[in-house]
Amino acid sequence: MKGTSLGGERPKLTVLHKGQYWIAKLQDRGDPPHAPLREFVGMRLSRRCGINAAEVEFASVGDREVLLVKRFDRHVDAQGQVYRGLYASAHTVLRLDTQTRGERQRSYVALAYEMERWCGRAGVDTGELKRELWRRMAFNASCGNGDDHPRNLGLLHRDGRWALADAFDIAPYITFSGTLAMAITRDGSSAATTANLLKTCENFAYDPTEATAYIEATKATVAAGWGEEQGACGLLPGTLPPPSFAWLAGKS
């Protein structure tokens, strides 16, 4: 077990688990109810919705909850040698000066453009990377994860090339404002609406018909799986209320 300089508001540390490094996210006294469980459910459902998300495990220790997230930037081989992958957050890729909302470059569209520069040189299928990025944006909007700021998204250097790092830190809010932390559209709107998701979907190699089908399928998957994932943790399916999806019908 090691202390770390990992960022974020909640206490966390790196642990050796099943022979690999994982981040243990602990429940703080000031956390909203079941914060680790909310993130566990969000991460698990994202994988059901076609997102390449980090592996997670959930545990209860007395009256406290712990979320384990497998590190995608570390690998321990059979001899115990640790290999570290290079990671560049979207904050770095977009060359942002601050974490302030409203910066023109703080958007999914801008990140898709930068991925052409970072990833395209090594023959990576940037079209598929953009599709993955759009799915993450759409999933965040659907489940109510407004913590999708530029340090919770990034690129990983793997096999000699840059590509999207595994998704992490997908934690649906108990009370969601209906806006994402990064802008969805070219004009800077971050409103998590279906209209906004469709407005720029073609920039991510999705046509509107296919994008609409993904949003509807995601809503159905989240609605069906919300209680199932809680039950798999030994908790009552109604421990966490499911998202309402009401914001998706809002105006752009």
HELIX and SHEET records of a PDB file:
HELIX    1   1 ALA A   35  ARG A   48  1                                  14    
HELIX    2   2 ALA A   90  VAL A   93  1                                   4    
HELIX    3   3 TYR A  108  CYS A  119  1                                  12    
HELIX    4   4 GLY A  120  ALA A  122  5                                   3    
HELIX    5   5 THR A  126  CYS A  143  1                                  18    
HELIX    6   6 PRO A  150  ASN A  152  5                                   3    
HELIX    7   7 THR A  194  LYS A  199  1                                   6    
HELIX    8   8 CYS A  201  PHE A  204  5                                   4    
HELIX    9   9 PRO A  208  ALA A  232  1                                  25    
HELIX   10  10 ALA A  246  ALA A  249  5                                   4    
SHEET    1   A 4 LYS A  12  HIS A  17  0                                        
SHEET    2   A 4 GLN A  20  LEU A  26 -1                                        
SHEET    3   A 4 ARG A  64  LYS A  70 -1                                        
SHEET    4   A 4 VAL A  56  VAL A  61 -1                                        
SHEET    1   B 2 ARG A  74  VAL A  76  0                                        
SHEET    2   B 2 VAL A  82  ARG A  84 -1                                        
SHEET    1   C 3 LEU A  86  SER A  89  0                                        
SHEET    2   C 3 GLY A 154  ARG A 158 -1                                        
SHEET    3   C 3 ARG A 161  LEU A 164 -1                                        
END                                                                             
